[in-house]
Amino acid sequence: MAGFAFTSNQTRWAKARRKAALWTARALRFRDEEKGATAVEFAMVAAPFIFLILSLIEIALIFLVYSTLDNALIVASRTIRTGALQTGGTTPTAASFVSSVCGNMGWLQSTCTSQLNVDVRTETQFANPTAPDPMSTGTFNPSVLTFTPGNANQIVLVRAFYQWPLVLPVFDAALSKGNNGVAVIVATTTFVNEPYS
């Protein structure tokens, strides 16, 4: 058996102990080294921190859009409530009411008409309205919406649906019934039309 050397178990164990001691010494040296510690800590904290900041900005924007939409809807709905829209000389349409709402949207006016849908319908009672949900299928379905501003002394339900594109796809499941990266922000107002003549 030329060229083949037998090593005893003691020799193998001695080599293994030397390797372990070498790696332990390196690990201890690495443990005691403080250069770059701040960079490592920042790398561990940066991703969750940036995600948290972006999440806060996304949620703040959604609340801002909701507040803007709600205010614009209330102001525009006043024309229905007082009868100004119904008696204005022209047949009221959903498009003209959308333009009226968008005129009060301020900073969102440029994209408002393409992102906004309205549903105006009369109801027989304030409790348990019969308005269908346009998001029941998981995608926005504007065909279930109607525009019926009603006559004097009728109960009117006005809903506005603004499709807001989400920046963070993580919020898609939490803020939307669909999986298309769009949150549908809904503003609603209900009132009785005034007894206009």
TORKE-50219 format. One record per residue (C-alpha): residue number from 1; z, x, y. Coordinates in Angstrom, 1 decimal. Each point is the difference from the previous one (the first is absolute). Layout:
<rodo><num>NUM</num><up>Z</up><east>X</east><north>Y</north></rodo>
...
This chain:
<rodo><num>1</num><up>0.0</up><east>0.0</east><north>0.0</north></rodo>
<rodo><num>2</num><up>-1.1</up><east>2.5</east><north>2.5</north></rodo>
<rodo><num>3</num><up>0.1</up><east>-1.0</east><north>3.7</north></rodo>
<rodo><num>4</num><up>2.5</up><east>-2.8</east><north>-0.6</north></rodo>
<rodo><num>5</num><up>3.5</up><east>0.6</east><north>1.2</north></rodo>
<rodo><num>6</num><up>2.9</up><east>-2.1</east><north>-0.9</north></rodo>
<rodo><num>7</num><up>2.5</up><east>-0.8</east><north>2.7</north></rodo>
<rodo><num>8</num><up>3.5</up><east>-1.0</east><north>-0.8</north></rodo>
<rodo><num>9</num><up>1.6</up><east>-3.2</east><north>1.3</north></rodo>
<rodo><num>10</num><up>2.3</up><east>2.2</east><north>2.2</north></rodo>
<rodo><num>11</num><up>-3.0</up><east>1.5</east><north>1.7</north></rodo>
<rodo><num>12</num><up>-1.5</up><east>-3.4</east><north>0.6</north></rodo>
<rodo><num>13</num><up>3.2</up><east>-1.4</east><north>1.4</north></rodo>
<rodo><num>14</num><up>0.4</up><east>3.1</east><north>2.2</north></rodo>
<rodo><num>15</num><up>-3.5</up><east>-0.6</east><north>1.5</north></rodo>
<rodo><num>16</num><up>0.8</up><east>-3.7</east><north>0.5</north></rodo>
<rodo><num>17</num><up>3.3</up><east>0.9</east><north>1.7</north></rodo>
<rodo><num>18</num><up>-1.8</up><east>2.5</east><north>2.3</north></rodo>
<rodo><num>19</num><up>-2.6</up><east>-2.6</east><north>0.9</north></rodo>
<rodo><num>20</num><up>2.6</up><east>-2.6</east><north>0.7</north></rodo>
<rodo><num>21</num><up>2.0</up><east>2.4</east><north>2.1</north></rodo>
<rodo><num>22</num><up>-3.2</up><east>0.9</east><north>2.0</north></rodo>
<rodo><num>23</num><up>-0.8</up><east>-3.7</east><north>0.6</north></rodo>
<rodo><num>24</num><up>3.7</up><east>-0.7</east><north>1.0</north></rodo>
<rodo><num>25</num><up>-0.1</up><east>2.9</east><north>2.4</north></rodo>
<rodo><num>26</num><up>-3.2</up><east>-1.3</east><north>1.5</north></rodo>
<rodo><num>27</num><up>1.4</up><east>-3.6</east><north>0.2</north></rodo>
<rodo><num>28</num><up>3.2</up><east>1.3</east><north>1.7</north></rodo>
<rodo><num>29</num><up>-2.1</up><east>2.0</east><north>2.5</north></rodo>
<rodo><num>30</num><up>-2.1</up><east>-3.1</east><north>0.7</north></rodo>
<rodo><num>31</num><up>3.2</up><east>-2.2</east><north>0.3</north></rodo>
<rodo><num>32</num><up>1.5</up><east>2.4</east><north>2.5</north></rodo>
<rodo><num>33</num><up>-3.2</up><east>0.3</east><north>2.1</north></rodo>
<rodo><num>34</num><up>0.0</up><east>-2.3</east><north>3.1</north></rodo>
<rodo><num>35</num><up>-3.4</up><east>0.7</east><north>1.4</north></rodo>
<rodo><num>36</num><up>-2.1</up><east>-3.1</east><north>0.0</north></rodo>
<rodo><num>37</num><up>2.9</up><east>-2.3</east><north>-0.8</north></rodo>
<rodo><num>38</num><up>-0.7</up><east>-2.1</east><north>3.1</north></rodo>
<rodo><num>39</num><up>-3.7</up><east>-0.4</east><north>-1.0</north></rodo>
<rodo><num>40</num><up>0.9</up><east>-1.1</east><north>-3.5</north></rodo>
<rodo><num>41</num><up>2.6</up><east>-2.5</east><north>1.4</north></rodo>
<rodo><num>42</num><up>-2.6</up><east>-1.3</east><north>2.5</north></rodo>
<rodo><num>43</num><up>-2.6</up><east>-0.4</east><north>-2.7</north></rodo>
<rodo><num>44</num><up>2.4</up><east>-2.1</east><north>-2.1</north></rodo>
<rodo><num>45</num><up>1.0</up><east>-2.2</east><north>2.9</north></rodo>
<rodo><num>46</num><up>-3.3</up><east>-0.2</east><north>2.0</north></rodo>
<rodo><num>47</num><up>-2.0</up><east>-2.3</east><north>-2.3</north></rodo>
<rodo><num>48</num><up>2.6</up><east>-2.8</east><north>-0.2</north></rodo>
<rodo><num>49</num><up>0.8</up><east>0.4</east><north>3.7</north></rodo>
<rodo><num>50</num><up>-3.7</up><east>-0.3</east><north>1.1</north></rodo>
<rodo><num>51</num><up>-0.4</up><east>-3.0</east><north>-2.4</north></rodo>
<rodo><num>52</num><up>3.1</up><east>-1.6</east><north>1.6</north></rodo>
<rodo><num>53</num><up>-1.3</up><east>0.5</east><north>3.6</north></rodo>
<rodo><num>54</num><up>-3.5</up><east>-1.4</east><north>-0.9</north></rodo>
<rodo><num>55</num><up>1.7</up><east>-2.9</east><north>-1.7</north></rodo>
<rodo><num>56</num><up>2.0</up><east>-0.8</east><north>3.1</north></rodo>
<rodo><num>57</num><up>-3.1</up><east>0.2</east><north>2.2</north></rodo>
<rodo><num>58</num><up>-1.9</up><east>-2.3</east><north>-2.4</north></rodo>
<rodo><num>59</num><up>2.8</up><east>-2.6</east><north>-0.1</north></rodo>
<rodo><num>60</num><up>0.4</up><east>0.2</east><north>3.8</north></rodo>
<rodo><num>61</num><up>-3.7</up><east>-0.6</east><north>0.5</north></rodo>
<rodo><num>62</num><up>0.1</up><east>-3.0</east><north>-2.3</north></rodo>
<rodo><num>63</num><up>2.9</up><east>-1.5</east><north>1.9</north></rodo>
<rodo><num>64</num><up>-1.8</up><east>0.7</east><north>3.3</north></rodo>
<rodo><num>65</num><up>-3.1</up><east>-1.7</east><north>-1.2</north></rodo>
<rodo><num>66</num><up>2.0</up><east>-3.0</east><north>-1.3</north></rodo>
<rodo><num>67</num><up>1.8</up><east>-0.3</east><north>3.3</north></rodo>
<rodo><num>68</num><up>-3.2</up><east>0.2</east><north>2.0</north></rodo>
<rodo><num>69</num><up>-1.8</up><east>-2.5</east><north>-2.3</north></rodo>
<rodo><num>70</num><up>3.0</up><east>-2.4</east><north>0.1</north></rodo>
<rodo><num>71</num><up>0.1</up><east>0.1</east><north>3.8</north></rodo>
<rodo><num>72</num><up>-3.8</up><east>-0.4</east><north>0.4</north></rodo>
<rodo><num>73</num><up>0.0</up><east>-2.9</east><north>-2.5</north></rodo>
<rodo><num>74</num><up>2.7</up><east>-1.9</east><north>1.9</north></rodo>
<rodo><num>75</num><up>-1.8</up><east>0.5</east><north>3.3</north></rodo>
<rodo><num>76</num><up>-3.4</up><east>-1.1</east><north>-1.4</north></rodo>
<rodo><num>77</num><up>1.6</up><east>-2.9</east><north>-1.8</north></rodo>
<rodo><num>78</num><up>1.2</up><east>-1.4</east><north>3.2</north></rodo>
<rodo><num>79</num><up>-3.6</up><east>-1.1</east><north>0.7</north></rodo>
<rodo><num>80</num><up>0.1</up><east>-2.1</east><north>-3.1</north></rodo>
<rodo><num>81</num><up>3.5</up><east>-1.4</east><north>0.7</north></rodo>
<rodo><num>82</num><up>-0.9</up><east>-1.2</east><north>3.5</north></rodo>
<rodo><num>83</num><up>-3.4</up><east>-1.3</east><north>-1.1</north></rodo>
<rodo><num>84</num><up>-1.9</up><east>2.4</east><north>2.3</north></rodo>
<rodo><num>85</num><up>-2.1</up><east>1.3</east><north>-3.0</north></rodo>
<rodo><num>86</num><up>-0.8</up><east>-3.5</east><north>-1.3</north></rodo>
<rodo><num>87</num><up>-0.9</up><east>-1.5</east><north>3.3</north></rodo>
<rodo><num>88</num><up>-1.7</up><east>3.1</east><north>1.5</north></rodo>
<rodo><num>89</num><up>-3.5</up><east>-1.5</east><north>-0.1</north></rodo>
<rodo><num>90</num><up>-1.3</up><east>2.0</east><north>-3.0</north></rodo>
<rodo><num>91</num><up>0.8</up><east>-0.4</east><north>-3.7</north></rodo>
<rodo><num>92</num><up>2.8</up><east>2.3</east><north>-0.9</north></rodo>
<rodo><num>93</num><up>-0.8</up><east>2.5</east><north>-2.7</north></rodo>
<rodo><num>94</num><up>1.9</up><east>2.6</east><north>-2.0</north></rodo>
<rodo><num>95</num><up>-2.1</up><east>2.7</east><north>1.7</north></rodo>
<rodo><num>96</num><up>1.0</up><east>-1.1</east><north>3.5</north></rodo>
<rodo><num>97</num><up>3.6</up><east>-0.2</east><north>-1.0</north></rodo>
<rodo><num>98</num><up>-0.2</up><east>3.5</east><north>-1.6</north></rodo>
<rodo><num>99</num><up>-1.4</up><east>1.3</east><north>3.3</north></rodo>
<rodo><num>100</num><up>2.9</up><east>-1.6</east><north>1.8</north></rodo>
<rodo><num>101</num><up>2.5</up><east>1.6</east><north>-2.3</north></rodo>
<rodo><num>102</num><up>-1.7</up><east>3.4</east><north>0.3</north></rodo>
<rodo><num>103</num><up>0.0</up><east>-0.3</east><north>3.8</north></rodo>
<rodo><num>104</num><up>3.8</up><east>0.2</east><north>-0.2</north></rodo>
<rodo><num>105</num><up>0.1</up><east>2.8</east><north>-2.6</north></rodo>
<rodo><num>106</num><up>0.1</up><east>2.8</east><north>2.6</north></rodo>
<rodo><num>107</num><up>-0.5</up><east>3.4</east><north>-1.8</north></rodo>
<rodo><num>108</num><up>-1.6</up><east>-1.6</east><north>-3.0</north></rodo>
<rodo><num>109</num><up>-2.8</up><east>-1.9</east><north>1.8</north></rodo>
<rodo><num>110</num><up>-2.8</up><east>2.4</east><north>-1.1</north></rodo>
<rodo><num>111</num><up>0.4</up><east>-0.7</east><north>-3.8</north></rodo>
<rodo><num>112</num><up>1.7</up><east>-3.4</east><north>0.3</north></rodo>
<rodo><num>113</num><up>-3.0</up><east>-2.4</east><north>-0.6</north></rodo>
<rodo><num>114</num><up>-1.1</up><east>1.8</east><north>-3.2</north></rodo>
<rodo><num>115</num><up>3.5</up><east>0.2</east><north>-1.4</north></rodo>
<rodo><num>116</num><up>1.5</up><east>-3.4</east><north>1.0</north></rodo>
<rodo><num>117</num><up>-0.4</up><east>-3.4</east><north>-1.8</north></rodo>
<rodo><num>118</num><up>1.7</up><east>-3.2</east><north>1.1</north></rodo>
<rodo><num>119</num><up>1.1</up><east>-3.1</east><north>-1.8</north></rodo>
<rodo><num>120</num><up>0.7</up><east>-3.1</east><north>2.2</north></rodo>
<rodo><num>121</num><up>0.8</up><east>-3.2</east><north>-1.7</north></rodo>
<rodo><num>122</num><up>1.9</up><east>-3.2</east><north>0.5</north></rodo>
<rodo><num>123</num><up>3.0</up><east>-0.9</east><north>-2.1</north></rodo>
<rodo><num>124</num><up>1.8</up><east>-3.3</east><north>-0.6</north></rodo>
<rodo><num>125</num><up>3.5</up><east>1.6</east><north>0.0</north></rodo>
<rodo><num>126</num><up>1.7</up><east>3.2</east><north>1.0</north></rodo>
<rodo><num>127</num><up>1.5</up><east>0.6</east><north>-3.4</north></rodo>
<rodo><num>128</num><up>-2.1</up><east>1.3</east><north>-2.9</north></rodo>
<rodo><num>129</num><up>-3.4</up><east>0.6</east><north>1.7</north></rodo>
<rodo><num>130</num><up>-3.0</up><east>-0.3</east><north>-2.3</north></rodo>
<rodo><num>131</num><up>-1.9</up><east>3.0</east><north>1.3</north></rodo>
<rodo><num>132</num><up>-1.5</up><east>2.2</east><north>-2.8</north></rodo>
<rodo><num>133</num><up>0.7</up><east>3.7</east><north>-0.3</north></rodo>
<rodo><num>134</num><up>-3.3</up><east>2.0</east><north>0.6</north></rodo>
<rodo><num>135</num><up>1.5</up><east>2.9</east><north>-1.9</north></rodo>
<rodo><num>136</num><up>0.8</up><east>-1.9</east><north>-3.2</north></rodo>
<rodo><num>137</num><up>-2.8</up><east>1.7</east><north>-1.9</north></rodo>
<rodo><num>138</num><up>1.0</up><east>3.6</east><north>1.0</north></rodo>
<rodo><num>139</num><up>-2.8</up><east>0.3</east><north>2.6</north></rodo>
<rodo><num>140</num><up>-0.3</up><east>-1.7</east><north>3.3</north></rodo>
<rodo><num>141</num><up>-2.0</up><east>-3.3</east><north>-0.3</north></rodo>
<rodo><num>142</num><up>-0.9</up><east>-1.4</east><north>3.4</north></rodo>
<rodo><num>143</num><up>-1.8</up><east>-3.0</east><north>-1.6</north></rodo>
<rodo><num>144</num><up>3.3</up><east>-1.9</east><north>-0.4</north></rodo>
<rodo><num>145</num><up>0.7</up><east>0.2</east><north>3.8</north></rodo>
<rodo><num>146</num><up>-0.9</up><east>-2.9</east><north>2.3</north></rodo>
<rodo><num>147</num><up>0.0</up><east>-0.8</east><north>3.7</north></rodo>
<rodo><num>148</num><up>1.3</up><east>-3.4</east><north>0.9</north></rodo>
<rodo><num>149</num><up>2.0</up><east>0.1</east><north>3.2</north></rodo>
<rodo><num>150</num><up>0.9</up><east>-3.7</east><north>-0.2</north></rodo>
<rodo><num>151</num><up>0.6</up><east>-2.7</east><north>2.6</north></rodo>
<rodo><num>152</num><up>2.8</up><east>-1.0</east><north>2.2</north></rodo>
<rodo><num>153</num><up>3.5</up><east>-0.3</east><north>-1.6</north></rodo>
<rodo><num>154</num><up>-1.1</up><east>1.6</east><north>-3.3</north></rodo>
<rodo><num>155</num><up>1.8</up><east>2.8</east><north>-1.8</north></rodo>
<rodo><num>156</num><up>-2.1</up><east>3.2</east><north>0.0</north></rodo>
<rodo><num>157</num><up>0.4</up><east>3.1</east><north>-2.1</north></rodo>
<rodo><num>158</num><up>-1.7</up><east>3.1</east><north>1.4</north></rodo>
<rodo><num>159</num><up>-0.1</up><east>3.2</east><north>-2.1</north></rodo>
<rodo><num>160</num><up>-1.7</up><east>3.3</east><north>0.8</north></rodo>
<rodo><num>161</num><up>-0.9</up><east>2.6</east><north>-2.6</north></rodo>
<rodo><num>162</num><up>-0.6</up><east>3.5</east><north>1.3</north></rodo>
<rodo><num>163</num><up>-1.3</up><east>2.6</east><north>-2.5</north></rodo>
<rodo><num>164</num><up>1.7</up><east>3.3</east><north>0.8</north></rodo>
<rodo><num>165</num><up>-1.3</up><east>3.1</east><north>-1.9</north></rodo>
<rodo><num>166</num><up>2.9</up><east>2.0</east><north>-1.5</north></rodo>
<rodo><num>167</num><up>0.2</up><east>3.7</east><north>0.6</north></rodo>
<rodo><num>168</num><up>2.3</up><east>0.8</east><north>-2.9</north></rodo>
<rodo><num>169</num><up>-1.3</up><east>-1.5</east><north>-3.3</north></rodo>
<rodo><num>170</num><up>3.5</up><east>0.0</east><north>-1.4</north></rodo>
<rodo><num>171</num><up>0.7</up><east>-3.1</east><north>2.1</north></rodo>
<rodo><num>172</num><up>-2.9</up><east>-1.9</east><north>-1.6</north></rodo>
<rodo><num>173</num><up>2.1</up><east>-1.5</east><north>-2.7</north></rodo>
<rodo><num>174</num><up>3.0</up><east>-0.7</east><north>2.2</north></rodo>
<rodo><num>175</num><up>-1.8</up><east>-1.6</east><north>3.0</north></rodo>
<rodo><num>176</num><up>-3.1</up><east>-1.6</east><north>-1.4</north></rodo>
<rodo><num>177</num><up>-0.8</up><east>-2.4</east><north>-2.8</north></rodo>
<rodo><num>178</num><up>-3.3</up><east>1.8</east><north>-0.5</north></rodo>
<rodo><num>179</num><up>-0.7</up><east>3.6</east><north>-0.9</north></rodo>
<rodo><num>180</num><up>-2.6</up><east>0.7</east><north>2.7</north></rodo>
<rodo><num>181</num><up>2.1</up><east>2.0</east><north>2.4</north></rodo>
<rodo><num>182</num><up>0.3</up><east>-2.8</east><north>2.5</north></rodo>
<rodo><num>183</num><up>3.2</up><east>-1.9</east><north>1.0</north></rodo>
<rodo><num>184</num><up>-0.6</up><east>-3.5</east><north>1.1</north></rodo>
<rodo><num>185</num><up>2.4</up><east>-0.7</east><north>2.9</north></rodo>
<rodo><num>186</num><up>0.7</up><east>-3.7</east><north>0.5</north></rodo>
<rodo><num>187</num><up>1.2</up><east>-1.7</east><north>3.1</north></rodo>
<rodo><num>188</num><up>0.8</up><east>-3.7</east><north>0.0</north></rodo>
<rodo><num>189</num><up>0.9</up><east>-2.7</east><north>2.5</north></rodo>
<rodo><num>190</num><up>0.6</up><east>-3.7</east><north>-0.4</north></rodo>
<rodo><num>191</num><up>0.2</up><east>-2.6</east><north>2.7</north></rodo>
<rodo><num>192</num><up>-0.7</up><east>-3.6</east><north>0.9</north></rodo>
<rodo><num>193</num><up>-2.9</up><east>-0.5</east><north>2.4</north></rodo>
<rodo><num>194</num><up>1.0</up><east>-1.4</east><north>3.3</north></rodo>
<rodo><num>195</num><up>-1.1</up><east>-3.5</east><north>0.9</north></rodo>
<rodo><num>196</num><up>-3.0</up><east>1.1</east><north>2.0</north></rodo>
<rodo><num>197</num><up>-2.6</up><east>-2.6</east><north>1.0</north></rodo>
